[in-house]
Amino acid sequence: MAPRFKDGDAVVAINAKWVAWTHTLFAYAAFFSALIVGVALHYHKIVQNEHYGYPDEWFPSVSATIGDRYPERSFFQVFIAITSGPRFLLVFLWYIITARPNSTLPKVVAGVGVFRTLTCGGWTYVTSTDDHDWHDIFMISYLVATLPWTLGCLALSPNNRRAVKYRKIMASLFFGTLVPLIYYFIQHKVHKVPGAYTRYAFFEWSLILFDVGFDAITVLDFEGLELVVRDVKGISRGQLKTTADSVLEKGKGKPVSNTFGEGFFWTEILDAAADVYNGFVFWTIVTGLPVLVWYFPLWHMGISGYEVAIVACISPLFFAIPSLRSAATKNLRLLHLMSLTALLAYKFHDPANRLFITAFALSTTCAAWVASFFAERGNTARLEARIMAWGVGLIMSVVAKFACTTNNPLWPVMHGENGGWNKIGLFIAIFAVLRSQRGSITSGSDYLPAGGKKGSSLLAGVGFGGLMFAIVSLLTDSSTMISWVWDGYPVRGPIAVPHGSVTIFAMGAGLVYGIFRPGVAGSWTAYGIGSVGAALLTYYHHWTGYYGALALAFYIMAVAPVLIKSAVRHSPAGTFGIGFVLYIFLLLFHVWVVAYAFVPGGPLVREHTDWVMLTTMLAIGAGVFSAATSNSGPSRKKPVSPNSKRQRSYYVYVLAALQLLSVSVAYLRFPTNDYKPHHPEEKIVTAGIWTVHFGLDNDMWASERRMRDVIGELELDVIGFLESDNQRIIMGNKDVTQYIAEDLGYYTDFGPGPNKHTWGSALLSKFPIVNSTHHLLPSPVGELAPAIHATLDMYGEMVDIVVFHSGQEEDPEDRRLQSQYLSKLMGSSPRPLILLSYLVTKPLEGNYNTYVSDVSQMKDIDPTDWDRWCEYVLYKKIHRTGYARVSRDTITDTEIQVGKFVVGEPVPENEVRIPEELVPVGRRFPPLFRGEGVRGHRYHVFDEPRYWQ
């Protein structure tokens, strides 16, 4: 019989630690019962993956164990269902012992705990075999929520040394395990290393142990609670200090400790988010205008006159007129609203109109942001908030491009049909401006703290110009520096996905460090580290070069707040105006090094990216010198105000959300590497060549989606892209291959990289790329000629593919030397080989007879095709069966040439042309492009494909 109770006596008293023990027991039982049953019943099946099975792989992964087969899946789901009750109760009890008056963090952590529990149920009961997408969504959500749950529990832990110690150990083991976990997953997925998945599985199971173990430590905290519920130690009443309280007391005056010790207000984080979105719009306009400018010299094949639009960014020079400066600082909302015209530019079909509208928007947004910095120079907290909005806005733009396969969805070259989010982006931008610019504006008069020094206005401006160029040229896309260090297969360094998220993390970490530790970020030691990173990025490939890239990214973002705070101490015309002038000079400089054949004075800077990098770092160094003078006065140690501390926290929260989003995108975009050719039963290879004109169509729209459609409909297994390197400011720092490769399923090789000064070549292949090398062919006078020489595994046979772009018509000696080099390269290969090329020669004449010769051993896919000048498909030691030419519509100015080949069949001595009706259906070209074709794409010149046997 239950005891009677009065004044707090309990009917039943159960120590709350048993909730934690029950949760731990059933959670472990769910996983390990499935492991035992799975090994006993389906061992060979659950250790099998897409590449290897037993004995290469001998231990199953968690996902294969719990989700693929009956009855182990049922064991797992039953025990997880039992675990859910203790789990919800555990989250509730944790909130009880951590809740304090006027504290929002315990509520946030409790909400995250409930969310994790629900998403755990999602990926438990929706397996990857049921619905792969939803399984991944639930799994990613669970993993992303693990970070705030872990950090929140650590911050709120009752001051129990033993429990805190074990939590730190478990958290460190959990997050530390992620590094080898990702490493071995990449070894398995990308490199296809035997046994790598087994090693990955061990770390995956370790994550389970550490994740459940972290929550099991609540046993030590729940000992002071009994159910039904009587608090025997008073810890649920907020009377005991938490670990976070102790840390905050010890760390008073320290910027990091104080930042997160304030109250949490949703209105203020909404203000921070609006500020960041305004920063995002700024970077969208800054990076969008050069793409529009590039269209005009691209179609004019030289200077067009429209290039002058890039000077729109020097509008801060007009702040030398005091009345204009005062008007700008007092009308910031109007300036920001005027800059939003760039988000309306997509409504204008005419390229020139879009350019003019975006140029106007760029001039106003540059003026608006410089005026914002200048207006707040007397208010340290608000100036810092503007700088963080500017920096986090940059990271938001990079995350947006990372999520949209390197196209910013608000650019004027985007619209609804090609992946643009222009309407919703404009709507949010209007709200953000109205929200973030509603506060009072400080005076526009000169300001200098008492006893302070200004340093040099000129050097401060030079530093800002170098900073702007470094950011826009290297950090506006997460794949840019990765393309600098990429050097072909096998993979020996980072790849755009997932390592783009690592670049984003380095940028965010650098910005936060620059805000919290400006003295160190602005030091000459930090400058030296950044310079070393720049040198490694410039001169090295693979991981060494990428480590330099990460160091440089961290440094650029860290020094940005220092340089901007130094620049606002002077007239904005003399710092920001001069800075934008230098930015334009460096922009032209970095284009001239590759466009030397088409611009005046180009040969003087030919192929000198190292000079560009040196100039950039010297410019930043000038800014550091000026900032060091500015920070040498008595105001250097000025304490951080409570208002500034609270504001910092909100921008850091937004930044953390963006970082988690980038990790989620990396997971969702991770290459599957399980691509299959279109007609494996016929052992057919359909190969094509296309000069894609940098992914801009004839009407100045991004053309990746239209390219994808025709490539997919042509059933191309291998395609070479030429004029495909967009990793420069003037081309938007993007990669036209990513969307097509991910959507259609291709392995991708792009190269040589942007630091090799070519217009680019790329290879997309349904077949695994076993090895590839990048070549720069002899070009003593004209533009550099890039080539990719790759070996593909086609149906178990090694076949070489060469993608090549020769020099322009005006340099015949270059083209002669290039033909000799490539002829020897192709002749040296003992394997079957297909050349996908841009040769700039007439059929049967001149250099054609070097490419098709006894030295190269190559044959022309159709010597009777008289209407060629640029694109050619050549082959050797492989059976040619078909050839077609497909019109490009308005996507580029060049058609697609396509050849069909059969792997594994003996090559007949005399290939005979045959009519299509004699060709097996699987070897035919798609009928979709006959006659008028589809969307402007049709077979032309011969009006039909040609076939041989």
N, C-alpha and C positions, 0 to 999 in steps of 0.2 A: 504494500500500500504506500502511495506517495506521501512523504512527510508533509505536515502542515507548515505553512510559512507565514512570516510576519516581518515587516520592516526589512525587507531585502533577503530574507532566507529563500533559498532556491528549492524548487520542487525536485529537480534533478540537477546535479552539478557535474558537468563533463568538462574536463580541461580542454581549452581550445587548441592545444597542440595536436590533439588527435585529428582535427580537421586537416592540418598540414600533413600529418602522417598518412591519413587516408588518401589525400590527393596524390601524394608521392607514390604510394603503393600501387594504386590503380593506374596511374599514368605510366609507370614503368611496366606494369603488367600488360597494358595494352600493346606496347611496342615489342616487348620481349616474348610474349606469348605468340604474337604473329611471326616473330623471327624463328622461334623454335618449331612451330607448325610448318612454316614455309620451307625451312631447311629439311625437315623430315619428309615432306610430301612433294615438293617441287624444286629441289635444290638446283638442278641444272637449268631449269627454266628461269628462276629468279636471279641467277648470276649472269644470264645471257643479256647482252646489250646489242646495240645496232652494229657494233664493230667486232666484238669478241665474245667468246663464251668460255666455259671450263676447258682447259685448266688455266688459260691466261687470266681469266677473271674467276675468282673463287669465293668472294664474299659479297652478299647482296646489298644493294642500296636500301635505304629506308623506303623510298617510294615504291620500288619493286616488291618489297616485302609486304607492305601494308595495303597496297591498292590494286594489285593486279589480279589476284587469284582467290578463289574460295578453297578452303574455309578460313585461311589466315586473315583475310580481310574482315571477315565476320568477327573473329576473335578481337581484332583491333577495335572495330566499331562498337562492340558491346562494352568493352572495358572503358573506352573513351566516353561513352554515354554515362557510365557509372561515375566517371571522374568529374563530369560536368557539375554535379551537385556540390561536392567539396570545393570545386574550383570557384564557383560563384560565391560560396560562403567564405573562402579564403580572401577573395577580393574585398568582400564586405568587411571582414574582420580587420583587414589591413587598413581600410579607410577609418574604422573605428579608432584604432590606436595611433593613427597619424593625423587625424583631423585636429585643427587648431583654430581658434577664433581669427577671423579676418584673413584667412589663408585659402587661396584658391587652388594651390598646387595639389593638395590631397584629393580634391574633387577631380582634377584633370587626370591624375594617375589612376584613380578608381575607374574613371570613364575609359581610359586606355585598357585597363585590365578587363573590363567587360567586353570591349571591342575585340581584344585578343581571343577571349574565350569564344565569342561568336564566330570569328573567322577561322578558329581552329575547327569548329564544327563544320564550317564550309568546306575546307580542303579534306576533312575526314570523310564526309558523306558524299561529296562530289569528287570522285577520283579522276585521275587524268584520262582513264579509259572511258569514263562517262562523258565528260566535257572538259577537254584540255584547257580551254581558255579560262573558264570559271574556276577550275582547280588552281590555275596559276594566279588568278586575281586574288583568291582567298589566301593562298600561300604567301604571296608578296605582301599583302596587307598585314598578315600575321607577323612576318619577319620585320617589316618596317615598324610596326607598333612595338616590337621587342626593345628597340633602342630607347624610346621615351619611358617605357615601363621599367627597364633596368635602371636607367639614370634616375628616374623618379623615386624608385624604391631605395636606391643608395642615398639620395638626398634626404629622404624622410625617415630613414632607419632610426628607431629608438637608440639612444646612446648606449648600446650593448656592444662592447668591443669585440666580443667573440663573434656575434652575428655579423657585424660590419666587416670584420676580417674575412669571414667565409664568403660573404656577398662579393667583396672585391675580388677574391680568388676566382669564384665561379664566373663573374662577369668578365674578368680578364681572360679566362680560359675560353669562354664562349666567343668573344669577339676576336681573340687571337686565333681561334680555330678557323675563322672565316677566311684567313689569308691562305693557308694550305688547301682549304676546301676549294676555293676559287682556282688556285693554281692547278690542282689535279683535275678539276672539271675541264679547264682549258686544255690540259694535256690530253684528256680523253676526247673532248669534242672537236678541238681544232687540230691537234697533232696526231690524234688516233694512236696514242701510245698503249701497247698491250699492258694490262695490269693497272693502268692509271685509275680506272673506275673503281677497282677494289680499294685502292688507297683513298680515293674520294669517299667511298662508302664508310670507311673507318672514321673519317673526320665527320661525316654526316651523322653517324650514330653517336659520336662524341658530343655533337651539338645537342642531341636529345638528352644525354646524360647531364650536361651542364645546364640546359634550360630548365629541366625539371628540378635539378639539384638547387638551382638558384632560389626557386620558390619553396623548396623543402626547408630552407634555413629559417622560414617563418616559425618553425617549431620552437626555436629559441626565443622568439618574441611573443608567441602566443601562450607561453607558460604562465604569463600573468593574467590571462583571461579564463573565465569559466563560462560555460553555457548551461542553463539559461541565465540571463547574462548578468554577471556580477563582476565588476571591475575591482580586483583585489589590490591593485597597485596605483590606481588613479591615472593610468596612462591614457585612458580614453577621454579624459577631461582636459587634455592639453596642458597638464601641469608639469610634465617632464620635458626636459630639453631633448631635442633630436640631434642627430649627428650634424644635420644641416645648420641647426642653431649654433652648435659649438664651432663649426667651421667659420660661420659668418662672424661670430664674436672674435675669433682669433684673427680673421682676415679683414677687420675693419680698416678702411682706407685703401685696401687693395682693389683695383678696378674690377677684376674678374669676380671676386667674392661679393662685391657690392651690387653687381649688375643684376643678379637674380634674387636678391633679397627683398625686393619691393613687391607691392601688391600687383595683381594682374587685372587689367581693365580691357574689356573687349573693344571699347571705342578707340582706345589708343593703339591697339594692334591693328585695327581697321585703318587708322590713319597711317601707320607704318606700311601696311600693304598697299595703300593708295599711293604713297610716296614711291615705293619700289616699282609699282606699275608705271608711274610717270618716268622713272629711270629706264624701264624696259622700252617705253615708246621712244625715248631719246636715242637709245642704241639701235632701235629698229630703223629710225630715220637715218642715223649716221652710216649704218652699214647698207641701207637700201639704195641711197642715191648713187654710189659708185657703180652698182649693178646696172642702173639705168644709163649712166654715162657710157659704160663699156659697150652697150648695144650699138652706139653710133660709129665709133671707129672700127668696130667689128664689121659692120656692113659697108663702111666706106673704104676698108682696107688701108687705113691711115688716119691722120689727124682730120677730124670732122668739123671742129669748131664748137661742138656741143660740150667738149671737155671743160670749157670755162665754168660750167655749172658747179664744179667742185669747190670754187672759191666762195660758195655760199656760206661756208662755215666760218669765214673770217668776220662775220657780223659784229663780234665783240670789239673790233677795232673802232667802231663808231661810238663806243662808250668814252672815247677821248673827248667827246662833246658833253659837257656836264649836264645839259638839259635832257639829252637822250638817256644818259645814264640814270638820272633821277626819275624820268618817266618810266623806264623799264623796271626799276626796283619797286615802283609804286603800282605797277600794273602787271604783276607776274601772272595772275590768273588769265588775263587776256592774252598774253604772249603764249602761254601753254595751250590755251584753246586754239589759237591761230596755228600752232604747230601741228595740230591734229588734222589739218588738211592733207597731210601725207597719207593718212589712213583712208582718205576719200579718193586718192589719186587713182585707185584701181577702177573707178567708175569711168575713167576716160580711156578710150581704146587707142587713141593716137599716141604713139610713143613720145613725141615731142611735148605734148601737153602734160603727160605724166611726169616727164623730166622737170618741166618748169614748176609744176605744183610742188613736187617733192623738194626741189631746190629752195623754193620759198619757205617750205616747212623746216628745212634744215637751218636756214638762216635764223628763223624765229626760235627754234628749239635751242640752238647754241646760245643765242642772246638770252633766252629765258633762264637757262641753267647757270650761265655765268652771272647774270643779275641775281639769281637766287643765292649763289655762293657769296657774292659781294654784299648783298643786303644783310646777310646773317653773320658777317665777319666780326661784329661786336658781341655776338651771342654764341659762346662756345658750344653749348648744348645743341642749339638749332643748326649751327654750321655742321657739326658732326653728324646730325641726323640727315642733312641734305647729302653729305658725302656718302654716308652709308646707303641712302636710297639710290644714289648714282651707281655705287659699286654693286649692290645687291641686284639692282635693275640690270646691270651687265650680265650677272650670273643668270638671272631669269631669262634673258635673251638667249644665252648659250644653252640653257636647259630646254627652251622652246625649240631651238634648232636641233638639239639632240633628240627630242621627242618626234620631230617632224623630218627626220633624215636630212638635216643640214639646210633646209629652207626655213626662213622665218615666216610664219603663216600670215604676218601682217605686212610683208613687203609689197610694194606697188607692182611687182611682177607676179603676184599671187591673186587668185580669185577663187570663187567657190568651186569651179570645175577642176582646178589643179591643186586643191588642198588648202586654199586660203581660208582664214577665219576673220576676214576683214570686218564684217558687220558686227560680230560680237566683240571683236577687239576694239572697235571704235566706241561702242556703247560703254564698255568698261572704262575706256580711256577718258571719256567725258565725265563719268562718275568720279574717277580718280582725281582728275584736275579739280573738280568742284569741291571734293572732299579735302584734298591735301593743301589747296591754296586758299582756304577760307580764313586762315589766321592773320594776325596783324603783321605788317612789314616794318622792319626797322629802318632807320634813317639811311640815306645814301651818302652821308658825309664820310670823309676820310676817318680812319680809325687806326690807332696804334696804341697798344698797352703802354702804360707809363714805364719808362725805363727800358722799353723793348728796342730791338734793332730790326730793320726791315730787310737787310741783305740787298742783293742786286735784283732790280726789277727785270732786267734783261735775262739774267741767268734763271730766274724763277720762271719766266716765260718759255725759255728754251727747255727747261725741265718738264714743263707741262706739255709742250709739243712732243718731246720724246716719249713721254708717258702715253699720250693719246695714240701715237703711231704704234708703240709697242702693243697696246691693248688691241687696237683695231686690226693690226696685221697678224697677231698671233693668238689672241685670246677671245675673239668673237665667235669661234667655233671650236668645239672640243676635239675635232679630228685634224685640225690644221697642223699642229706640231707633231702629231702622230704620223701624218703623211710625210713630214720632213725626214723622219728617222726610219720609215719603212723602206726595205730594200729587197723585197721579193720573198718567195717561198724557198725552203720551209720557214714557218713563222719563227722569228728569233727576237721578237720585240713586241711592243704593244700593237693592238688592233683597235680600230675606231670604236667598236662595241665589243667588250664592255669598258675598255680602258678610258673612253671619253669621260666616264663618270669620275675617274681618278683625277683627271685634269680639272674637272669642275670642283672637286673637293679641295685640291691644292689652291685654286683661286679663292674659294670661300675661306679657307684657313688663313691664307695670306691677308685677306681684307680684315678679318677679325683681329689678327695679330697686329696689323698696322694701327687699328683703332685703340687696342688695349696697351700696346707697347710701342708708341710712336718714337720714343727715344732710340730703341734698338732698330726699328725698321728704317729710320732715317740715318743710321750710322754708316760709316765707311766700311765697317766689317760686313754689314748686310749688303752693301753695294758690291763688295768684292765677291761675295757668294753669288749674287745675281749675275755678275759678269762672267764668273766661271760657268754658271748654268748656260748663259748665252753662247759661250765658246763651245761647250759640249754639244748643244743643240745644232750649232752651225757645222761642226766638223765631224761628228760621229753619228753612226746609225744604231739601230736596235736599242737595247735597254740602256746602254750608256748615254746615248743621245737623249733618250726619254727622261732619264733621271735629271739631266741638265734642263730639259724642258719644264719639269715639275718645279725645280728650284727657281727657274726664271719666272714661271707663272706665280709662284708664291711671293717672290720678291716684288714683282710689278704691282700686284694687288696690295701688298703691305706698304709699299712706299707711296702709293696713290694718295692716301689721306695726308701724309706729310707734305707732299708737293703742293696739293691744293690749299692746305692751310697756310703754306708759305706764300702762294701766289695771291691770295685774297688780301694780303697786307699791302698790296700795291694797287695802282690804278689798273682796272680790268683790261683796258686797252693795251697797256704795256706788258701785261703778263699773258692773259688768256688770248688776247688778239694776236700778239706775237707768236704765242704757242700754236695757234691754229695755222698761222702762216708757215711755221716750220713743219707742222703736220702735213700740209699740202706739198711742201718740198720733198719730204720723205716719201709721201705717197707716190709722187711722180718718179722719184729716185728708184723705188722698189719695183715700179712697172718698167722703167727704162732698162733695168738690168736684163730683162727677158725680151722686151720689145725693141731692142737696140736696132734691129734691121728696119724698123718702120718710123723711127722718130729722129729728129735732129740731134746730133751729138751723142746718139745712142752708143756707138762703138767705144766711147771713152769709159763707160761704166759697164760694158758688156760682162755678164756673168759675175758680178761683184756683190752678191748677197752679203758676203763678209764685210764689205764696206758699209752696207746699209745697217747691218747689225752693230758694227763699231760706232757709227754715227749716232745710232739710237741710244746706245749705252753711254756714250760721252754726253749726249744731251741730258739724259736722266742724271748723270753725274753732276752736270752744271746745276741742275735743280737741287740736288742734295747739298751742294756747296752753299747755295743761297739759303736753303732751309736751315742748315747748320748755323749760319749767322743769325737767322731769325730766332732760332730756339736757344741762343746763347745767353739771353738776358735773364732777369729775375723772374719773369713769368713762366719760365720753363717748367718749374715744379708745381704749377698751379693745380690745386686739388680738383678732383672731379666732383661736380655738383650732384646731389641726389636726383635731380631732374634728368641730368644726362645719363646717370646710371640706369634709370628706369627706361629711358628711350632706347638705350643700347639693347636692352633685353628684347624689346619687341622686334627690332631689325634682325637680331640673332635668331629669334623664333622663325621669322619669315625665311631667313637664310637656311635654317635647319630643315624647314619644310621643303625647300627647293632641292637641298642635298638629298633628302630621302626620295623625292620624286625622281631625281636623276638616277639613283640606284635602282628604283623600280623600272624605269625606262630601259636601263642597261639589261636588267633581267628579261624583260619582255622582248627586247630586240636581239638577245644573244643568238648568234648564228646557229642554226640547227645542224648544218654540215651533213645533211642526209639527202642531198639533191640527186635527182634522177633525170636522165635524158628522156626526150620525148618518145623515141621509138626503140627501146632496148631490144625488143624482139627481132628487129631487123638489123641491129648493130649499125644503125645509121648515125652519122654525125652531120648536122646542119650547121654550117659555119658562115658568119656574115661579117662584113666590115661596114662601118658607118662613121662619117665625120660629123660629130654631133653639135658642133658650133657652140660649145660651152653650155649647153642646156638652156639656151634662150631661143625661142622660135622667132619666126619672121615678124611677129607682132609684139615682141618683147614680153612674152609670158614664159614662165618657167615650164619647161617641156617634158619633165621626167615622166609624168603620167601618160602623156600621148606617146612617148617613146616606149614605155612599158607595154602599152596596148598592141602596137604593131610588132614589137619583138616577140611577145607571147603568141600572137596570132600567126607569125611566121614559123613558130616552133623552132626557134634557134637554140641549139645546144651550146654553141660557142659564138661569141661576138666580140669583135675588137672595136673600141671607141677611139677616135682621134679628136684632137682639140678638146680635151676633156678635163684639163687641170684648171680648176677654179679656186685654188687655195691662195688667192691674193685678194687684197682689198677691193680692187676694181671689179672682181668677179664675185664678190660676196663671201669669200672663204667658205665654199661649200663643196660637196662631192656628189656629182651627178650619178654615180654608180650605186650609191647606197640604197635608195628607194627601189630602184629596178631590181637589184640583186636580192634584196630581202623579200620583195613582193613576189617575184617569179622564181626565186630559189637558185642563186648562182654563187659559186666561189668567185672572189674578185681579187685581181691584182692591178694596182695602179702605179704608174711610174714611167720614167724616173720622177722623183718628188719635186715639189715646187722650188726647192733650193738648188735644183739642177738646171733651171732656166729653160725649160721647154714649154710648149703649149700642151703637152700631155698626151699620154696614151693609156689605155686601160684594157683589161681582158676580163670578160665575164664567161664563166664556164660551168656547165652542169656536171662536168667531170672533175674529180679531185686534181688539184694542181700539185704535182709531186715536187717540182723544182722550177724556179724562174730566176732569170738574171735580167738586169736592166742595162741598156747600152745607150751611150751618147755617141752617135756616129760623127765622123770627121766633118767639121763645118768651119773652115778657116775664115769665111766671110759672112755668110748669112746666118739665119736662125738655126738653132740646134735641132738635130733630128733624133727623136727618141725611138727606142725599140724595146719591146719585151720579148724575150725568148723563153718560152715556158714548155715544160714537159707535162703532159696530162695522161692520167690513167684512163684510157678509153676501153671499156669492156675487157680489162685485164691486159691490154697492150699499150706500151708507151708510145705516144705520138706527140711530136713537137708542134707548137703553134708559135708563129712570130707575128707580132703586131708592130707595124712600122709606119712612120710618117717622115717622108723625105723633105729636104729643104725646098724653098720657093723657086719659082721659075727664073727669077732675076739672077740667080747664082749658079750657073751651069757647072763650075768647077766643084762646088760643094756637092752637087747632085752626082757628079761622076765619081768622086771619092766615096760617097755614101753607097753607091751601087756596088763598087768593088768590095767595100767592107762587108756589106750585107750578103753579097754573093758568096764570099768565103765563109761567112758565119753559117749560112744555110748548107753549103757544101760540106762543112765539117761535121754535120749531124748524121749519124748512121741510122737514125730512126725515120719513119714516115714523118713528113712535115707539111704544114699548110701555112702559107703566107697570107696574111690579111693586111693590106697595105694601101698607102697613098704615095704613088711613085712619081707623079708629075712627068709623064713621058707619053709619047704616042705609041700605039701598038706596033710592034715589029720594027721600031726605029730607035736609034740612039741607045740610051742606057737600058732600054727594054732588053736588048740583046746581052747585057751583062747580068741582069736579073734572071733571065731565061737563057741558060748557057750550060756548057759541060762542067764549068766550075761549080755552079750552084746545084746542078742536077735537077733544077725545077722546070715544071711545065706550066703553061698558061691554061687556066680552066676552060677558056674558049678563045683560041687565037683568031677566030673569025669575027669577034666582037670589035668592030672598027671604031665605036663611038666612045672610047675611053680616053681619059687624059690623066685622071688622078687615081681613082680606086682600081685595084687589081687584086684578084685571088689567084695565087699560084700554088702548086702542090708537087710532091714527089712521093713515090713508094706507097701510094694509097689509091684505092680505086675510086675515081671520080664517077658520079652517076647523074648529077644534075647541076644546073646553073640558072639563076634568075636575077633580074634587076627590078627593083621595086621603087616606085616614086615616093618622095618624102613628104608630099603635101606641103604644108607651111612650117614644118618642124625645123628644118635646116635648109641649107642651100645645096645639099648633097644627097643623092639617092642611097639606098641600101643595096649592096651586092651580096648575093647569097650562093653558096655552093653546098652540094650534098656529096658525102663520101661514105663508103662502106668500110668498116674496120674488119680485118681478119680474112678478107677474100683476096685471092691472088690478083695482081694487077694485070689485066690483059695487055698484050703487046699492041694491039690496035683496037682502041675503044671506038665503037660504032654508034652513031646517033640513031635513036629509035623514037617512034611516036609515043605519046604519053599513055595510050591505051595498052601498050606492052609493058608498062612499068608497074610493078606491084604497088598496091595502094599505099602501103606503109612507106614507100620510097618517093612518093609524089610530093610536090609542093602543095600547100593548101589552096583549094579552089577559090577561097574567099576573095583573092586579089585579081581574079580574071575580069575582063571587060572593064567596067567603070570602077571596079574594086570597092573599097570601103574607106570612108573618111578621107578620100583623096589619095589613098595608097592603092596602086595597081601594078601589075606587070607591064613594063613598057620597053621600048627599043625593039624587042622582038615580039611584044604583045603576049608572050607566053614563056614559060620555062623551057629549057632545053635539057634533054636526057641522053645518057649514054649507057651502053652495056659492054 
